[in-house]
């Protein structure tokens, strides 16, 4: 495993493998969030992905880790921080994509020029 390039300690390799198993199941959500962010940026709505990623991937992730590690002092709590915030950002992007009328506003702006 690649983690053995950094440490050959069995405990480190075990934790690295456990983290990889947790994160690997949710990488599609990371890809979805990045795709949605790219679509929105391309449509001229760059503030939305900036705010969603800032809030979900920075503020909520750090808050989650800080609070949960105090309640449950286990490294596996940290393993779940990334998938949880990827899921949250994907949900927010999906709801924004479905509820907003950004496609028509882009067409309206184009016709006014």
C-alpha positions in Angstrom: 0.0 0.0 0.0 1.2 3.5 -0.7 1.0 4.5 2.9 4.0 2.3 3.7 6.1 4.8 1.7 5.6 7.2 4.7 5.7 4.7 7.6 6.1 1.0 8.0 4.5 0.9 11.4 1.6 -1.6 11.3 -0.7 0.7 13.3 -0.1 3.6 10.9 -0.8 1.4 7.9 -3.9 0.2 9.5 -5.2 3.7 10.2 -4.3 4.8 6.6 -6.1 1.8 5.1 -9.2 2.5 7.3 -9.2 6.2 6.2 -8.8 5.2 2.5 -11.8 2.8 2.8 -14.0 5.5 4.3 -13.0 8.2 1.8 -13.0 6.0 -1.3 -16.7 5.3 -1.0 -17.5 9.0 -1.3 -15.1 10.3 -3.9 -18.0 10.5 -6.4 -19.5 13.2 -4.2 -16.3 15.2 -4.4 -16.3 14.9 -8.2 -20.0 16.0 -8.3 -19.3 19.0 -6.1 -16.4 20.1 -8.4 -18.4 19.5 -11.5 -21.3 21.6 -10.2 -18.9 24.3 -9.1 -17.4 24.4 -12.6 -20.8 24.6 -14.2 -21.8 27.5 -12.0 -18.6 29.3 -12.5 -19.0 28.9 -16.3 -22.5 30.3 -16.0 -21.1 33.4 -14.3 -22.2 32.4 -10.8 -18.8 32.1 -9.2 -19.9 33.5 -5.8 -22.1 30.5 -5.2 -19.5 27.7 -5.4 -17.0 29.9 -3.5 -19.5 30.3 -0.6 -20.6 26.7 -0.6 -17.1 25.3 -0.5 -15.9 27.8 2.0 -18.8 27.1 4.4 -19.0 23.3 3.8 -15.4 22.4 3.3 -13.8 24.9 5.7 -16.1 26.2 8.4 -18.3 23.1 8.9 -15.5 20.7 8.6 -13.3 22.4 11.1 -16.3 22.9 13.5 -17.2 19.2 13.1 -13.7 18.0 13.8 -13.3 20.4 16.8 -16.6 19.4 18.4 -16.7 15.7 17.6 -13.1 15.0 18.7 -13.9 16.4 22.1 -17.0 14.3 22.4 -15.5 11.1 20.8 -11.7 11.1 21.0 -11.1 8.7 18.1 -9.2 9.2 14.8 -12.1 7.6 12.9 -14.2 10.7 13.7 -11.8 12.7 11.6 -11.9 10.1 8.8 -15.6 10.9 8.4 -15.1 14.7 8.2 -14.4 14.7 4.5 -17.2 12.4 3.3 -19.7 14.3 5.5 -18.8 17.7 4.1 -18.6 16.4 0.5 -22.1 15.0 1.0 -23.3 18.3 2.4 -21.8 20.4 -0.4 -23.2 18.0 -3.0 -26.7 18.4 -1.5 -26.4 22.2 -1.4 -25.2 22.3 -5.0 -27.9 19.9 -6.2 -30.6 21.9 -4.5 -29.2 25.2 -5.9 -29.0 23.6 -9.4 -32.7 22.5 -9.2 -34.2 25.5 -7.5 -32.4 28.4 -9.2 -33.2 29.8 -12.6 -29.6 30.5 -13.5 -29.9 29.0 -16.9 -32.7 31.4 -18.0 -31.1 34.4 -16.4 -27.9 33.6 -18.4 -30.0 33.5 -21.6 -31.8 36.7 -20.7 -28.5 38.5 -20.1 -27.2 37.2 -23.4 -30.3 38.5 -25.3 -30.0 42.0 -23.8 -26.5 42.5 -25.2 
